[in-house]
Amino acid sequence: MIGTAIGLVLGYTLSYAGARYHLIALAPEVYSIDYVPFAPRLIDGILVALVAMGISFVATIYPSWSAARILPAEALRYE
């Protein structure tokens, strides 16, 4: 959760700076615009954070389920 919060803050800070100061320039003879536009939206950040947390949670289910089936004495026998 801490990593997700730090990533959101860092991502919004960088995208705000990119939108305000036009940090990434493009060649005007190739593209019709001269910089990369940024449009940070709150709902996008919330959606990405929820999906990332959900995937992280789902990824922990099988290992914890497998570990719960092993008796503690059996796990410590070969240590």
N, C-alpha and C positions, 0 to 999 in steps of 0.2 A: 504494500500500500504506500509505503514511503517513497519507493522508487517511482511509482505511478504519479504521485503528487509532485515530486521533483521534476519528472519528465514533462508534466503539464505546465508547470510554471516556466521551465526553461523553454519549452516549445512556444508558448504564447509570448514570452519575452522576445525570442528571436523572430517570430513572425510579425510582431508589432514593430520591431526595429526594421525589418525588411520592408514592411509596408510604408513606414514613415520616411525612411532614409534611402529607399531604392538601392539596396545593397548589392543586388545581382543585376549587372548591366548586360544587355543583349546588343548584338550588332544591328544597328538600324537598317543597314542595306540588306540584311537577310530576313529580319522579322519586322512586323508592322508596329511593334512597340519597342521602346528602348530600355525597359527594365522588366523584371519578373514581378507581377502583381501578387500581393499576399492579401488574403481575406480571412483572418482568423475569426471563427464563430464559436461561441460558447457551447452550443449543442454538439458540434463536431468533437470537441475535446471531451465532453462528458460521455459521448457514445464510444469513443476510442478507449477511454479509461474503463468503462464498464465491460467492454468486450475483452480487453486485456486482463482484467481481474477475473472475469468468468473463465477464460482459457486457462489462466494460472490455477484456478480452483479445480477445474476439471482434470488438469494434468496431475494433481496430487491425489485424486481419488483412488486410482488403481494401486499405486505403491502403498498407500496407507491401508487399503483393504487387504493386500497381500501380507503386509506385516502384522495385521491384526489376527490373521489365521494361524500364525506361528506361536506356539507356546513359549513363554519366556525361558523356561528351563531348557527347551530344545535349542533355542537360539544361542544360549550361553554355553552349551555343552562343548562346542568346538573352539571356543575363545581362549 
